[in-house]
């Protein structure tokens, strides 16, 4: 937006800016559905745990942990990091019985 403001009083520069913008937008436009893409052209990943795991998944993870499944195995099984498994268990107040 700042570039447009700086170029608004210079018609020669406006034309060059418009040409570059249209060229870049044509180059970045993929054949797939553009509504799911970010500005950089990448498909956004689901980074938040609540987007990746359902409540049923979390409950299943907890029950498996309580039956003795190691945290590293749970992390691999649910495709999350080891620290995410620890954070989920801590947030839910889950500890293995001694």
C-alpha positions in Angstrom: 0.0 0.0 0.0 2.8 2.4 0.8 4.3 1.8 -2.7 1.1 2.8 -4.3 0.9 6.0 -2.3 4.5 6.9 -3.2 3.9 6.2 -6.9 0.5 7.9 -7.2 1.9 11.3 -8.4 4.2 9.7 -11.0 2.3 8.3 -13.9 5.4 6.8 -15.5 6.1 4.9 -12.3 2.5 3.9 -11.9 2.6 2.1 -15.2 5.8 0.2 -14.3 4.3 -0.7 -10.9 1.1 -2.0 -12.5 3.0 -4.0 -15.1 5.1 -5.7 -12.3 2.1 -6.4 -10.2 0.1 -8.0 -13.0 3.2 -10.1 -14.1 3.7 -11.3 -10.5 0.0 -12.1 -10.0 -0.1 -14.2 -13.2 3.1 -16.0 -12.3 1.9 -16.9 -8.8 -1.6 -17.9 -9.8 -1.7 -21.7 -9.4 -4.1 -24.0 -11.3 -5.7 -25.2 -8.0 -8.3 -23.5 -5.9 -6.8 -20.1 -5.0 -9.1 -19.6 -2.0 -7.1 -22.0 0.1 -3.8 -20.3 -0.6 -2.0 -17.7 1.3 -0.4 -14.5 -0.1 2.9 -16.4 -0.7 1.1 -19.1 -2.7 1.5 -21.9 -0.2 -1.3 -24.0 1.1 -1.6 -23.1 4.8 -0.7 -25.9 7.2 -2.8 -26.7 10.3 -0.5 -25.5 13.0 -2.8 -25.3 15.9 -3.3 -28.6 17.8 -7.0 -28.1 18.0 -7.1 -28.0 14.1 -5.1 -31.2 13.9 -6.6 -33.3 16.7 -10.2 -33.7 17.5 -11.5 -33.9 21.1 -11.9 -37.7 20.5 -8.2 -37.9 19.4 -7.1 -36.1 22.6 -9.2 -38.4 24.8 -7.8 -41.4 22.9 -4.3 -40.1 23.4 -4.9 -39.7 27.1 -6.3 -43.2 27.5 -3.4 -44.7 25.6 -1.0 -42.8 27.8 -2.7 -44.0 30.9 -2.4 -47.6 29.7 1.4 -47.2 29.4 2.1 -46.1 25.8 5.2 -43.9 25.8 4.9 -40.2 24.9 7.2 -40.6 21.9 5.1 -43.3 20.4 2.0 -41.2 20.9 3.7 -38.3 19.2 4.4 -40.4 16.2 1.0 -42.0 16.1 -0.9 -38.7 16.3 1.6 -36.8 14.1 2.5 -34.2 16.6 5.7 -33.3 18.4 6.8 -34.8 21.7 6.4 -31.5 23.4 2.8 -31.2 22.1 2.0 -34.5 23.7 3.5 -33.3 27.0 1.6 -30.1 26.7 -1.8 -31.8 26.1 -1.3 -34.1 29.0 -0.2 -31.3 31.3 -3.1 -29.1 30.2 -5.6 -31.9 30.9 -3.9 -32.6 34.3 -3.1 -36.2 33.4 -0.4 -38.2 35.2 0.3 -41.9 35.2 -0.6 -43.6 38.5 2.4 -44.6 40.5 
